[in-house]
Amino acid sequence: MLSDIIEVLQHYLKLVPKHQLSTQQSLLEIDKEKIQNNYLKGVPLEDLAILFDCPKNLIENVLHNRGIEIVCNEIPKPKKWYRKKH
């Protein structure tokens, strides 16, 4: 039973592209510059993570190392005001 599982996993390992297996968590300097510029233009962290194919915390680290404060870029919803009836 265990040998069958190992065999299946080895088979799937051969099917996974090599670029997905690399766990390189570093970005080129030009990518860091693009991340910074896009973030300052208002692109959310989640979208930057998808765009550069890296985890969100790596994007946060790049911005933090460059001295950029990470803020929420969602537009606040206006409060509804109700008039009291007398």
Buried (B, 14 or more C-beta within 10 A) or exposed (E): EEEEEEEEEEEEEEEEEEEEEEEEEEBEEEBBEBBBEBBEEEBBBEEBBEBBEBEEEBBBBBBEEEEBEEEEEEEEEEEEEEEEEE
